[in-house]
Amino acid sequence: MPQPVDIVGLLEAGIRAEETRQRTIASNIANLETPGYRRLDVRFEELLAKALHSGQAAGATQVEPEIFQPAGTPLKSNGNDVNMEMEIGEMLKNSFRQAAFVRLLRKKFAQIETAITIRE
Amino acid sequence: MTVHNAFGPVDIAVSGMRAQGRHMEVISSNIANSRTADAGQGQPYRRLEVIFRTEQEGVSPVCIDQIVPDQSALQRIYDPGNPKADASGHIILPNVHVPVEMMNLSTASRSYQANAAILKRYQKMVETTLELLR
């Protein structure tokens, strides 16, 4: 029998990752014109996929988002590679995912609540 | 920039906004240098042109392929008082035509707006989908 997936744990890990990503985007936008600043990005989905494929579903909820500096983005003359449009796009995608996760979490809690109240 | 399956329209619209932003930068350089008789090596400024291309085949974000100088003829204007004038009293000025640049600027800014509109509309669409999760 396959291991039951810890949905709440997975959603929590996802929300944590989106929060980290939101922070890096805020840092990128704050440093839009800082000379020499290189934009930061968050690696999470790949790590999660790797953890899920390794067969240990329990480990997937422990996946931590990883902040890294992507290479190969075009540099501006001041050595900075932040682009406002790109950050806005990233922020938009991030908020979509965050909203989806939070709503799924709420659905899950509502389900649990139904299971509890049904006994009364 | 790669397009992920989820939220692909965001990446594509952002690539359009970035490309048009760069296009506007080039247009502003053309306008600012519309009377620059010396662009560094004694030659007048040459109008720059942006060439766009897709990043991959099929559905794809846009990117700037190259920014090339326009090889059309430079303007020759009669101005005998100018210290740079030749023996016949003419000076050579850039091949920038401000009305043309203004037209290109309108196209670029409208295109930027169109991409922003896509972004906004797509955001509404995703919000509609997320409403179903309530």
gemmi code that builds the backbone of each chain (N, CA, C; Angstrom):
import gemmi

chains = {
    "A": [
        ("MET", (0.855, -1.197, 0.000), (0.000, 0.000, 0.000), (0.888, 1.243, 0.000)),
        ("PRO", (0.627, 2.167, -0.934), (1.482, 3.359, -0.962), (1.278, 4.223, 0.282)),
        ("GLN", (2.368, 4.899, 0.609), (2.300, 5.766, 1.802), (1.293, 6.886, 1.566)),
        ("PRO", (0.474, 7.216, 2.566), (-0.425, 8.353, 2.362), (0.391, 9.649, 2.263)),
        ("VAL", (-0.034, 10.549, 1.369), (0.702, 11.795, 1.201), (0.230, 12.796, 2.246)),
        ("ASP", (1.168, 13.422, 2.886), (0.855, 14.428, 3.897), (0.534, 15.738, 3.179)),
        ("ILE", (-0.736, 15.915, 2.830), (-1.134, 17.070, 2.018), (-0.866, 18.377, 2.756)),
        ("VAL", (-1.241, 18.405, 4.047), (-1.051, 19.645, 4.810), (0.435, 20.003, 4.867)),
        ("GLY", (1.268, 18.988, 5.086), (2.715, 19.215, 5.145), (3.265, 19.716, 3.835)),
        ("LEU", (2.801, 19.129, 2.738), (3.271, 19.548, 1.415), (2.862, 20.985, 1.124)),
        ("LEU", (1.594, 21.305, 1.433), (1.111, 22.669, 1.187), (1.890, 23.663, 2.037)),
        ("GLU", (2.201, 23.235, 3.257), (2.955, 24.111, 4.151), (4.341, 24.389, 3.570)),
        ("ALA", (4.978, 23.318, 3.058), (6.295, 23.487, 2.438), (6.199, 24.439, 1.244)),
        ("GLY", (5.123, 24.278, 0.472), (4.920, 25.144, -0.691), (4.743, 26.594, -0.287)),
        ("ILE", (3.917, 26.823, 0.723), (3.670, 28.196, 1.173), (4.960, 28.818, 1.713)),
        ("ARG", (5.741, 27.989, 2.414), (7.026, 28.483, 2.934), (7.944, 28.897, 1.782)),
        ("ALA", (7.958, 28.067, 0.732), (8.809, 28.373, -0.426), (8.360, 29.668, -1.086)),
        ("GLU", (7.032, 29.852, -1.223), (6.536, 31.069, -1.879), (6.853, 32.297, -1.042)),
        ("GLU", (6.876, 32.104, 0.271), (7.199, 33.245, 1.134), (8.667, 33.648, 0.950)),
        ("THR", (9.538, 32.636, 0.885), (10.955, 32.916, 0.639), (11.134, 33.602, -0.704)),
        ("ARG", (10.391, 33.084, -1.704), (10.510, 33.654, -3.044), (10.030, 35.100, -3.060)),
        ("GLN", (8.942, 35.363, -2.329), (8.427, 36.736, -2.259), (9.492, 37.665, -1.660)),
        ("ARG", (10.210, 37.136, -0.660), (11.243, 37.956, -0.028), (12.392, 38.247, -0.990)),
        ("THR", (12.776, 37.240, -1.778), (13.874, 37.479, -2.729), (13.439, 38.470, -3.812)),
        ("ILE", (12.163, 38.377, -4.242), (11.674, 39.319, -5.255), (11.686, 40.735, -4.681)),
        ("ALA", (11.256, 40.868, -3.429), (11.259, 42.187, -2.781), (12.685, 42.723, -2.724)),
        ("SER", (13.628, 41.850, -2.406), (15.035, 42.263, -2.345), (15.520, 42.685, -3.736)),
        ("ASN", (15.127, 41.924, -4.759), (15.535, 42.267, -6.123), (14.995, 43.635, -6.528)),
        ("ILE", (13.713, 43.871, -6.230), (13.107, 45.150, -6.639), (13.710, 46.297, -5.831)),
        ("ALA", (13.977, 46.051, -4.550), (14.579, 47.110, -3.726), (15.952, 47.491, -4.265)),
        ("ASN", (16.652, 46.513, -4.852), (17.999, 46.764, -5.367), (18.020, 46.950, -6.880)),
        ("LEU", (16.922, 47.499, -7.393), (16.775, 47.688, -8.845), (17.950, 48.467, -9.436)),
        ("GLU", (18.456, 49.438, -8.692), (19.519, 50.290, -9.232), (20.810, 50.190, -8.423)),
        ("THR", (20.912, 49.208, -7.543), (22.129, 49.079, -6.738), (23.265, 48.568, -7.617)),
        ("PRO", (24.354, 49.321, -7.732), (25.452, 48.861, -8.591), (26.000, 47.514, -8.112)),
        ("GLY", (26.205, 46.616, -9.054), (26.809, 45.320, -8.737), (25.890, 44.301, -8.138)),
        ("TYR", (24.632, 44.661, -7.882), (23.708, 43.687, -7.282), (23.285, 42.668, -8.336)),
        ("ARG", (23.334, 41.389, -7.964), (22.868, 40.335, -8.872), (21.580, 39.759, -8.320)),
        ("ARG", (20.603, 39.563, -9.218), (19.294, 39.109, -8.754), (19.357, 37.707, -8.149)),
        ("LEU", (18.468, 37.497, -7.171), (18.399, 36.206, -6.494), (17.147, 35.467, -6.952)),
        ("ASP", (17.222, 34.166, -6.910), (16.087, 33.344, -7.285), (15.977, 32.208, -6.272)),
        ("VAL", (14.830, 31.536, -6.273), (14.609, 30.450, -5.319), (14.410, 29.135, -6.068)),
        ("ARG", (15.088, 28.118, -5.605), (14.942, 26.789, -6.185), (14.126, 25.971, -5.206)),
        ("PHE", (12.977, 25.504, -5.643), (12.142, 24.694, -4.750), (11.458, 23.539, -5.488)),
        ("GLU", (10.800, 23.840, -6.612), (10.031, 22.813, -7.325), (10.908, 21.635, -7.727)),
        ("GLU", (12.136, 21.933, -8.178), (13.034, 20.847, -8.605), (13.380, 19.957, -7.415)),
        ("LEU", (13.665, 20.614, -6.273), (14.034, 19.852, -5.070), (12.861, 18.999, -4.600)),
        ("LEU", (11.659, 19.582, -4.693), (10.460, 18.860, -4.271), (10.227, 17.654, -5.175)),
        ("ALA", (10.386, 17.882, -6.485), (10.188, 16.781, -7.437), (11.180, 15.663, -7.144)),
        ("LYS", (12.419, 16.053, -6.844), (13.459, 15.056, -6.567), (13.078, 14.255, -5.316)),
        ("ALA", (12.611, 14.967, -4.286), (12.236, 14.300, -3.035), (11.050, 13.365, -3.256)),
        ("LEU", (10.095, 13.794, -4.086), (8.915, 12.960, -4.327), (9.270, 11.715, -5.139)),
        ("HIS", (10.202, 11.878, -6.090), (10.592, 10.753, -6.937), (11.473, 9.758, -6.201)),
        ("SER", (12.108, 10.214, -5.127), (13.007, 9.318, -4.405), (12.217, 8.254, -3.641)),
        ("GLY", (10.876, 8.372, -3.651), (10.045, 7.341, -3.040), (9.726, 7.586, -1.581)),
        ("GLN", (10.400, 8.562, -0.983), (10.129, 8.849, 0.427), (9.236, 10.084, 0.506)),
        ("ALA", (7.946, 9.850, 0.462), (7.001, 10.969, 0.457), (7.104, 11.773, 1.748)),
        ("ALA", (7.519, 11.110, 2.827), (7.615, 11.813, 4.103), (8.688, 12.900, 4.042)),
        ("GLY", (9.775, 12.632, 3.283), (10.866, 13.607, 3.172), (10.473, 14.839, 2.389)),
        ("ALA", (9.436, 14.702, 1.538), (9.052, 15.811, 0.669), (8.592, 17.026, 1.469)),
        ("THR", (7.982, 16.778, 2.639), (7.483, 17.916, 3.420), (8.624, 18.673, 4.100)),
        ("GLN", (9.814, 18.034, 4.128), (10.961, 18.681, 4.778), (11.806, 19.499, 3.797)),
        ("VAL", (11.388, 19.516, 2.533), (12.189, 20.226, 1.527), (12.202, 21.716, 1.840)),
        ("GLU", (13.425, 22.255, 1.887), (13.564, 23.683, 2.182), (13.869, 24.437, 0.886)),
        ("PRO", (13.260, 25.610, 0.672), (13.615, 26.391, -0.516), (15.060, 26.875, -0.434)),
        ("GLU", (15.689, 26.958, -1.597), (17.106, 27.288, -1.636), (17.270, 28.579, -2.433)),
        ("ILE", (17.930, 29.565, -1.844), (18.151, 30.824, -2.561), (19.440, 30.694, -3.367)),
        ("PHE", (19.401, 31.063, -4.628), (20.617, 30.998, -5.440), (20.673, 32.177, -6.398)),
        ("GLN", (21.858, 32.358, -6.980), (22.063, 33.476, -7.891), (22.129, 32.934, -9.318)),
        ("PRO", (21.096, 33.158, -10.129), (21.154, 32.613, -11.477), (22.227, 33.304, -12.315)),
        ("ALA", (22.918, 32.503, -13.117), (23.956, 33.070, -13.990), (23.357, 33.289, -15.375)),
        ("GLY", (24.009, 34.153, -16.133), (23.616, 34.310, -17.532), (22.545, 35.345, -17.792)),
        ("THR", (22.129, 36.091, -16.749), (21.179, 37.170, -17.014), (21.972, 38.382, -17.513)),
        ("PRO", (21.399, 39.122, -18.482), (22.161, 40.245, -19.029), (22.418, 41.338, -17.983)),
        ("LEU", (23.668, 41.763, -17.902), (24.056, 42.796, -16.935), (23.825, 44.176, -17.516)),
        ("LYS", (23.405, 45.101, -16.656), (23.325, 46.500, -17.075), (24.714, 47.117, -16.900)),
        ("SER", (24.870, 48.372, -17.308), (26.207, 48.980, -17.278), (26.752, 49.106, -15.851)),
        ("ASN", (25.857, 49.126, -14.836), (26.349, 49.244, -13.462), (26.544, 47.875, -12.797)),
        ("GLY", (26.586, 46.821, -13.608), (26.836, 45.494, -13.061), (25.640, 44.879, -12.376)),
        ("ASN", (24.474, 45.461, -12.570), (23.245, 44.996, -11.940), (22.425, 44.266, -13.007)),
        ("ASP", (21.731, 43.207, -12.626), (20.971, 42.470, -13.647), (19.484, 42.346, -13.315)),
        ("VAL", (18.960, 43.268, -12.491), (17.544, 43.203, -12.135), (16.722, 43.907, -13.214)),
        ("ASN", (15.655, 43.258, -13.635), (14.751, 43.862, -14.604), (13.372, 43.935, -13.964)),
        ("MET", (12.813, 45.138, -13.934), (11.569, 45.334, -13.199), (10.423, 44.482, -13.756)),
        ("GLU", (10.292, 44.453, -15.093), (9.189, 43.683, -15.695), (9.272, 42.216, -15.294)),
        ("MET", (10.494, 41.701, -15.334), (10.672, 40.286, -15.013), (10.284, 40.012, -13.565)),
        ("GLU", (10.676, 40.901, -12.665), (10.349, 40.697, -11.247), (8.846, 40.763, -11.033)),
        ("ILE", (8.182, 41.666, -11.771), (6.729, 41.769, -11.636), (6.070, 40.480, -12.110)),
        ("GLY", (6.568, 39.933, -13.211), (6.047, 38.659, -13.714), (6.242, 37.553, -12.697)),
        ("GLU", (7.435, 37.527, -12.093), (7.723, 36.496, -11.091), (6.798, 36.649, -9.888)),
        ("MET", (6.580, 37.908, -9.508), (5.738, 38.180, -8.351), (4.302, 37.717, -8.613)),
        ("LEU", (3.842, 37.974, -9.835), (2.493, 37.577, -10.226), (2.346, 36.057, -10.129)),
        ("LYS", (3.318, 35.341, -10.711), (3.253, 33.875, -10.695), (3.293, 33.371, -9.258)),
        ("ASN", (4.134, 34.050, -8.459), (4.278, 33.652, -7.066), (2.965, 33.814, -6.317)),
        ("SER", (2.284, 34.944, -6.579), (1.040, 35.164, -5.838), (-0.047, 34.200, -6.305)),
        ("PHE", (-0.005, 33.788, -7.593), (-0.977, 32.783, -8.055), (-0.791, 31.487, -7.275)),
        ("ARG", (0.464, 31.068, -7.198), (0.740, 29.792, -6.534), (0.377, 29.869, -5.059)),
        ("GLN", (0.774, 30.994, -4.454), (0.495, 31.181, -3.027), (-1.002, 31.097, -2.766)),
        ("ALA", (-1.801, 31.791, -3.600), (-3.255, 31.797, -3.415), (-3.810, 30.385, -3.573)),
        ("ALA", (-3.288, 29.649, -4.578), (-3.770, 28.284, -4.798), (-3.468, 27.416, -3.588)),
        ("PHE", (-2.244, 27.529, -3.058), (-1.857, 26.700, -1.916), (-2.715, 27.021, -0.691)),
        ("VAL", (-2.877, 28.318, -0.440), (-3.640, 28.708, 0.751), (-5.078, 28.211, 0.645)),
        ("ARG", (-5.634, 28.338, -0.557), (-7.025, 27.883, -0.717), (-7.147, 26.373, -0.576)),
        ("LEU", (-6.156, 25.659, -1.108), (-6.183, 24.203, -0.964), (-6.072, 23.807, 0.500)),
        ("LEU", (-5.238, 24.554, 1.218), (-5.061, 24.278, 2.642), (-6.380, 24.495, 3.386)),
        ("ARG", (-7.075, 25.567, 3.015), (-8.351, 25.859, 3.654), (-9.353, 24.745, 3.364)),
        ("LYS", (-9.347, 24.292, 2.096), (-10.225, 23.175, 1.714), (-9.943, 21.952, 2.570)),
        ("LYS", (-8.649, 21.698, 2.762), (-8.251, 20.521, 3.525), (-8.729, 20.642, 4.971)),
        ("PHE", (-8.557, 21.833, 5.540), (-8.999, 22.052, 6.929), (-10.516, 21.902, 7.027)),
        ("ALA", (-11.231, 22.399, 6.016), (-12.691, 22.284, 6.024), (-13.102, 20.815, 6.010)),
        ("GLN", (-12.321, 20.030, 5.245), (-12.581, 18.594, 5.173), (-12.409, 17.967, 6.552)),
        ("ILE", (-11.307, 18.308, 7.214), (-11.020, 17.760, 8.551), (-12.134, 18.162, 9.505)),
        ("GLU", (-12.531, 19.403, 9.393), (-13.587, 19.906, 10.265), (-14.874, 19.115, 10.064)),
        ("THR", (-15.189, 18.828, 8.782), (-16.380, 18.034, 8.487), (-16.273, 16.674, 9.150)),
        ("ALA", (-15.092, 16.080, 9.049), (-14.881, 14.758, 9.642), (-15.073, 14.801, 11.155)),
        ("ILE", (-14.660, 15.895, 11.781), (-14.798, 16.009, 13.242), (-16.245, 16.213, 13.630)),
        ("THR", (-16.917, 17.138, 12.972), (-18.265, 17.505, 13.378), (-19.278, 16.423, 13.074)),
        ("ILE", (-18.951, 15.524, 12.173), (-19.898, 14.479, 11.771), (-20.187, 13.537, 12.940)),
        ("ARG", (-19.277, 13.487, 13.915), (-19.437, 12.577, 15.054), (-20.462, 13.102, 16.055)),
        ("GLU", (-20.691, 14.404, 15.976), (-21.569, 14.971, 17.015), (-23.016, 14.503, 16.856)),
    ],
    "B": [
        ("MET", (15.194, 33.030, -21.267), (14.141, 32.704, -20.307), (13.324, 31.530, -20.843)),
        ("THR", (13.102, 30.523, -20.031), (12.326, 29.381, -20.486), (10.869, 29.574, -20.090)),
        ("VAL", (9.993, 28.999, -20.880), (8.574, 29.072, -20.563), (8.187, 27.791, -19.842)),
        ("HIS", (7.682, 27.941, -18.644), (7.192, 26.777, -17.925), (5.751, 26.575, -18.339)),
        ("ASN", (5.285, 25.363, -18.173), (3.923, 25.084, -18.604), (2.921, 25.902, -17.814)),
        ("ALA", (3.152, 25.976, -16.492), (2.229, 26.745, -15.674), (2.546, 28.232, -15.824)),
        ("PHE", (1.535, 29.010, -16.028), (1.664, 30.465, -16.111), (2.583, 30.912, -17.255)),
        ("GLY", (2.608, 30.173, -18.346), (3.389, 30.558, -19.524), (3.065, 31.945, -20.051)),
        ("PRO", (1.780, 32.323, -20.100), (1.459, 33.662, -20.606), (2.184, 34.771, -19.851)),
        ("VAL", (2.452, 34.551, -18.560), (3.158, 35.585, -17.792), (4.559, 35.782, -18.372)),
        ("ASP", (5.280, 34.671, -18.590), (6.639, 34.774, -19.115), (6.655, 35.425, -20.498)),
        ("ILE", (5.666, 35.052, -21.317), (5.634, 35.585, -22.681), (5.329, 37.085, -22.655)),
        ("ALA", (4.333, 37.482, -21.856), (3.979, 38.903, -21.788), (5.149, 39.706, -21.215)),
        ("VAL", (5.835, 39.152, -20.218), (6.978, 39.861, -19.639), (8.089, 40.002, -20.671)),
        ("SER", (8.306, 38.963, -21.472), (9.349, 39.069, -22.510), (8.985, 40.178, -23.497)),
        ("GLY", (7.677, 40.299, -23.818), (7.238, 41.366, -24.706), (7.482, 42.731, -24.093)),
        ("MET", (7.197, 42.864, -22.798), (7.409, 44.152, -22.123), (8.895, 44.497, -22.087)),
        ("ARG", (9.722, 43.493, -21.820), (11.174, 43.749, -21.777), (11.697, 44.173, -23.145)),
        ("ALA", (11.232, 43.458, -24.186), (11.710, 43.762, -25.534), (11.275, 45.160, -25.943)),
        ("GLN", (10.019, 45.497, -25.638), (9.547, 46.836, -26.023), (10.228, 47.917, -25.190)),
        ("GLY", (10.547, 47.602, -23.952), (11.281, 48.566, -23.126), (12.641, 48.875, -23.736)),
        ("ARG", (13.300, 47.824, -24.199), (14.619, 47.977, -24.842), (14.457, 48.751, -26.156)),
        ("HIS", (13.385, 48.443, -26.885), (13.109, 49.139, -28.140), (12.976, 50.640, -27.876)),
        ("MET", (12.261, 50.969, -26.798), (12.075, 52.380, -26.454), (13.410, 53.043, -26.119)),
        ("GLU", (14.292, 52.270, -25.493), (15.622, 52.792, -25.159), (16.370, 53.165, -26.451)),
        ("VAL", (16.278, 52.277, -27.434), (16.960, 52.519, -28.711), (16.345, 53.731, -29.413)),
        ("ILE", (15.005, 53.830, -29.380), (14.338, 54.973, -30.016), (14.768, 56.267, -29.327)),
        ("SER", (14.867, 56.240, -28.005), (15.260, 57.475, -27.316), (16.698, 57.843, -27.657)),
        ("SER", (17.546, 56.824, -27.851), (18.918, 57.119, -28.283), (18.894, 57.766, -29.662)),
        ("ASN", (18.058, 57.249, -30.559), (17.961, 57.824, -31.906), (17.503, 59.273, -31.845)),
        ("ILE", (16.487, 59.541, -31.021), (15.948, 60.899, -30.951), (16.969, 61.834, -30.301)),
        ("ALA", (17.592, 61.363, -29.215), (18.559, 62.215, -28.528), (19.729, 62.559, -29.440)),
        ("ASN", (20.083, 61.639, -30.336), (21.231, 61.852, -31.220), (20.827, 62.238, -32.632)),
        ("SER", (19.617, 62.799, -32.776), (19.150, 63.088, -34.133), (19.993, 64.174, -34.819)),
        ("ARG", (20.754, 64.971, -34.037), (21.608, 65.998, -34.644), (23.066, 65.805, -34.232)),
        ("THR", (23.446, 64.593, -33.858), (24.820, 64.351, -33.409), (25.724, 64.126, -34.618)),
        ("ALA", (26.566, 65.114, -34.897), (27.415, 65.028, -36.085), (28.657, 64.177, -35.825)),
        ("ASP", (28.967, 63.935, -34.555), (30.159, 63.152, -34.256), (29.797, 62.090, -33.207)),
        ("ALA", (29.772, 60.844, -33.655), (29.397, 59.761, -32.735), (30.622, 59.039, -32.206)),
        ("GLY", (31.725, 59.778, -32.032), (32.905, 59.149, -31.441), (34.101, 59.136, -32.371)),
        ("GLN", (33.912, 58.534, -33.564), (35.059, 58.436, -34.479), (34.976, 59.446, -35.619)),
        ("GLY", (34.372, 60.608, -35.361), (34.296, 61.638, -36.379), (33.157, 61.428, -37.361)),
        ("GLN", (32.517, 60.253, -37.255), (31.402, 59.953, -38.150), (30.095, 60.346, -37.465)),
        ("PRO", (29.096, 60.787, -38.262), (27.818, 61.112, -37.617), (27.165, 59.858, -37.037)),
        ("TYR", (26.282, 60.082, -36.073), (25.526, 58.986, -35.457), (24.686, 58.311, -36.524)),
        ("ARG", (24.630, 56.998, -36.465), (23.757, 56.269, -37.381), (22.571, 55.740, -36.604)),
        ("ARG", (21.397, 55.892, -37.182), (20.175, 55.443, -36.531), (20.276, 53.947, -36.239)),
        ("LEU", (19.834, 53.558, -35.048), (19.884, 52.137, -34.683), (18.510, 51.505, -34.867)),
        ("GLU", (18.549, 50.278, -35.258), (17.303, 49.555, -35.503), (17.314, 48.271, -34.680)),
        ("VAL", (16.155, 47.947, -34.080), (16.048, 46.740, -33.255), (15.454, 45.616, -34.088)),
        ("ILE", (16.072, 44.452, -34.006), (15.527, 43.288, -34.709), (15.103, 42.261, -33.668)),
        ("PHE", (13.830, 41.938, -33.702), (13.287, 40.971, -32.739), (13.320, 39.568, -33.334)),
        ("ARG", (13.347, 38.599, -32.434), (13.152, 37.218, -32.897), (12.495, 36.410, -31.785)),
        ("THR", (11.970, 35.238, -32.141), (11.359, 34.385, -31.128), (12.470, 33.610, -30.427)),
        ("GLU", (12.199, 33.162, -29.205), (13.226, 32.421, -28.479), (13.282, 30.968, -28.900)),
        ("GLN", (12.157, 30.452, -29.364), (12.125, 29.051, -29.801), (11.049, 28.936, -30.847)),
        ("GLU", (10.935, 27.751, -31.443), (9.916, 27.559, -32.470), (8.543, 27.443, -31.827)),
        ("GLY", (7.523, 27.843, -32.559), (6.155, 27.723, -32.057), (5.848, 28.805, -31.034)),
        ("VAL", (5.041, 28.454, -30.035), (4.670, 29.421, -28.993), (5.933, 29.819, -28.252)),
        ("SER", (6.220, 31.100, -28.219), (7.537, 31.488, -27.719), (7.559, 32.915, -27.208)),
        ("PRO", (8.385, 33.183, -26.212), (8.614, 34.574, -25.833), (9.419, 35.284, -26.925)),
        ("VAL", (9.444, 36.588, -26.857), (10.213, 37.357, -27.835), (11.541, 37.756, -27.194)),
        ("CYS", (12.576, 37.905, -28.008), (13.805, 38.489, -27.481), (14.420, 39.346, -28.575)),
        ("ILE", (15.404, 40.130, -28.180), (16.037, 41.007, -29.156), (17.190, 40.257, -29.796)),
        ("ASP", (17.113, 40.100, -31.114), (18.139, 39.367, -31.837), (19.389, 40.218, -31.898)),
        ("GLN", (19.251, 41.412, -32.442), (20.392, 42.325, -32.499), (19.917, 43.759, -32.676)),
        ("ILE", (20.834, 44.672, -32.403), (20.565, 46.090, -32.614), (21.571, 46.530, -33.663)),
        ("VAL", (21.069, 46.850, -34.855), (21.981, 47.116, -35.968), (21.863, 48.569, -36.439)),
        ("PRO", (22.968, 49.132, -36.925), (22.886, 50.487, -37.478), (22.171, 50.481, -38.819)),
        ("ASP", (21.339, 51.487, -39.011), (20.600, 51.656, -40.264), (21.572, 52.166, -41.323)),
        ("GLN", (21.674, 51.439, -42.441), (22.664, 51.802, -43.460), (22.140, 52.780, -44.509)),
        ("SER", (20.957, 53.351, -44.299), (20.443, 54.297, -45.290), (21.292, 55.575, -45.283)),
        ("ALA", (21.138, 56.378, -46.354), (22.015, 57.535, -46.553), (21.894, 58.544, -45.412)),
        ("LEU", (23.052, 59.123, -45.045), (23.058, 60.173, -44.021), (22.547, 61.463, -44.650)),
        ("GLN", (22.085, 62.381, -43.811), (21.562, 63.643, -44.347), (22.715, 64.603, -44.628)),
        ("ARG", (22.598, 65.355, -45.726), (23.609, 66.347, -46.073), (22.884, 67.693, -46.074)),
        ("ILE", (23.320, 68.545, -45.136), (22.591, 69.799, -44.953), (23.522, 70.987, -45.189)),
        ("TYR", (23.001, 72.006, -45.860), (23.792, 73.201, -46.161), (23.836, 74.087, -44.924)),
        ("ASP", (25.042, 74.258, -44.360), (25.216, 75.067, -43.157), (26.640, 75.630, -43.176)),
        ("PRO", (26.873, 76.655, -43.999), (28.268, 77.133, -44.201), (28.910, 77.691, -42.943)),
        ("GLY", (28.105, 78.146, -41.994), (28.673, 78.723, -40.782), (29.215, 77.692, -39.813)),
        ("ASN", (28.853, 76.451, -39.998), (29.242, 75.388, -39.069), (30.728, 75.067, -39.195)),
        ("PRO", (31.468, 75.019, -38.091), (32.904, 74.716, -38.187), (33.182, 73.346, -38.798)),
        ("LYS", (32.202, 72.471, -38.791), (32.396, 71.121, -39.359), (32.028, 71.073, -40.844)),
        ("ALA", (31.596, 72.213, -41.416), (31.154, 72.219, -42.810), (32.327, 71.936, -43.749)),
        ("ASP", (32.027, 71.216, -44.858), (33.076, 70.922, -45.840), (33.242, 72.115, -46.787)),
        ("ALA", (34.069, 71.953, -47.840), (34.389, 73.057, -48.740), (33.133, 73.661, -49.375)),
        ("SER", (32.130, 72.816, -49.651), (30.930, 73.345, -50.294), (29.917, 73.866, -49.274)),
        ("GLY", (30.304, 73.886, -47.978), (29.419, 74.427, -46.944), (28.378, 73.466, -46.438)),
        ("HIS", (28.572, 72.171, -46.677), (27.598, 71.181, -46.205), (28.121, 70.456, -44.973)),
        ("ILE", (27.218, 70.046, -44.119), (27.598, 69.162, -43.013), (26.791, 67.869, -43.142)),
        ("ILE", (27.366, 66.808, -42.613), (26.689, 65.499, -42.665), (26.040, 65.254, -41.304)),
        ("LEU", (24.762, 64.986, -41.333), (24.021, 64.731, -40.093), (23.438, 63.308, -40.089)),
        ("PRO", (23.060, 62.810, -38.935), (22.557, 61.429, -38.852), (21.347, 61.169, -39.741)),
        ("ASN", (21.129, 59.883, -40.042), (19.970, 59.500, -40.847), (18.735, 59.268, -39.979)),
        ("VAL", (18.640, 60.042, -38.894), (17.481, 59.925, -38.007), (16.412, 60.905, -38.460)),
        ("HIS", (15.200, 60.417, -38.614), (14.080, 61.299, -38.939), (13.141, 61.264, -37.743)),
        ("VAL", (13.043, 62.391, -37.057), (12.305, 62.412, -35.792), (10.848, 61.966, -35.959)),
        ("PRO", (10.112, 62.406, -36.998), (8.725, 61.919, -37.116), (8.646, 60.399, -37.194)),
        ("VAL", (9.583, 59.787, -37.913), (9.595, 58.319, -38.017), (9.823, 57.717, -36.631)),
        ("GLU", (10.764, 58.312, -35.889), (11.056, 57.789, -34.547), (9.849, 57.936, -33.633)),
        ("MET", (9.139, 59.062, -33.768), (7.965, 59.264, -32.925), (6.904, 58.212, -33.233)),
        ("MET", (6.799, 57.865, -34.515), (5.841, 56.834, -34.909), (6.250, 55.485, -34.298)),
        ("ASN", (7.545, 55.194, -34.392), (8.036, 53.940, -33.798), (7.827, 53.930, -32.292)),
        ("LEU", (7.981, 55.105, -31.683), (7.785, 55.209, -30.231), (6.337, 54.869, -29.871)),
        ("SER", (5.390, 55.388, -30.694), (3.982, 55.077, -30.436), (3.752, 53.580, -30.533)),
        ("THR", (4.318, 52.965, -31.574), (4.141, 51.517, -31.750), (4.711, 50.775, -30.558)),
        ("ALA", (5.916, 51.173, -30.138), (6.574, 50.476, -29.035), (5.775, 50.621, -27.750)),
        ("SER", (5.291, 51.846, -27.478), (4.598, 52.025, -26.196), (3.238, 51.344, -26.219)),
        ("ARG", (2.580, 51.333, -27.398), (1.296, 50.611, -27.501), (1.529, 49.114, -27.318)),
        ("SER", (2.625, 48.633, -27.871), (2.919, 47.207, -27.759), (3.221, 46.837, -26.308)),
        ("TYR", (3.937, 47.742, -25.632), (4.222, 47.529, -24.207), (2.909, 47.442, -23.430)),
        ("GLN", (2.007, 48.389, -23.741), (0.703, 48.416, -23.065), (-0.084, 47.145, -23.354)),
        ("ALA", (0.006, 46.679, -24.609), (-0.743, 45.472, -24.977), (-0.252, 44.286, -24.163)),
        ("ASN", (1.073, 44.183, -23.994), (1.625, 43.084, -23.200), (1.205, 43.197, -21.740)),
        ("ALA", (1.184, 44.440, -21.232), (0.744, 44.650, -19.847), (-0.730, 44.269, -19.710)),
        ("ALA", (-1.514, 44.557, -20.770), (-2.939, 44.216, -20.733), (-3.119, 42.702, -20.690)),
        ("ILE", (-2.280, 41.985, -21.426), (-2.331, 40.512, -21.414), (-2.076, 40.030, -19.993)),
        ("LEU", (-1.056, 40.610, -19.383), (-0.676, 40.217, -18.027), (-1.851, 40.403, -17.075)),
        ("LYS", (-2.504, 41.551, -17.200), (-3.621, 41.898, -16.330), (-4.796, 40.955, -16.561)),
        ("ARG", (-5.091, 40.716, -17.841), (-6.221, 39.851, -18.172), (-5.960, 38.429, -17.702)),
        ("TYR", (-4.725, 37.989, -17.870), (-4.381, 36.631, -17.455), (-4.499, 36.497, -15.938)),
        ("GLN", (-4.100, 37.559, -15.242), (-4.226, 37.565, -13.782), (-5.691, 37.375, -13.388)),
        ("LYS", (-6.582, 38.084, -14.096), (-8.022, 37.949, -13.826), (-8.482, 36.523, -14.066)),
        ("MET", (-7.977, 35.925, -15.150), (-8.374, 34.554, -15.485), (-7.968, 33.592, -14.384)),
        ("VAL", (-6.714, 33.734, -13.916), (-6.239, 32.821, -12.868), (-7.044, 33.040, -11.594)),
        ("GLU", (-7.361, 34.304, -11.307), (-8.162, 34.585, -10.112), (-9.527, 33.920, -10.210)),
        ("THR", (-10.101, 33.923, -11.419), (-11.384, 33.250, -11.621), (-11.258, 31.772, -11.296)),
        ("THR", (-10.186, 31.159, -11.780), (-9.966, 29.734, -11.507), (-9.797, 29.498, -10.018)),
        ("LEU", (-9.044, 30.381, -9.370), (-8.803, 30.200, -7.941), (-10.092, 30.380, -7.135)),
        ("GLU", (-11.019, 31.178, -7.685), (-12.310, 31.353, -7.010), (-13.013, 30.007, -6.841)),
        ("LEU", (-12.797, 29.107, -7.821), (-13.449, 27.798, -7.777), (-12.975, 26.975, -6.596)),
        ("LEU", (-11.830, 27.338, -6.043), (-11.283, 26.589, -4.907), (-11.883, 27.032, -3.579)),
        ("ARG", (-12.684, 28.039, -3.615), (-13.243, 28.536, -2.357), (-14.138, 27.514, -1.683)),
    ],
}
model = gemmi.Model(1)
for chain_id, residues in chains.items():
    chain = gemmi.Chain(chain_id)
    for i, (resn, *xyz) in enumerate(residues, 1):
        res = gemmi.Residue()
        res.name, res.seqid = resn, gemmi.SeqId(i, " ")
        for name, pos in zip(("N", "CA", "C"), xyz):
            atom = gemmi.Atom()
            atom.name, atom.element = name, gemmi.Element(name[0])
            atom.pos, atom.b_iso = gemmi.Position(*pos), 0.0
            res.add_atom(atom)
        chain.add_residue(res)
    model.add_chain(chain)
structure = gemmi.Structure()
structure.add_model(model)
structure.setup_entities()
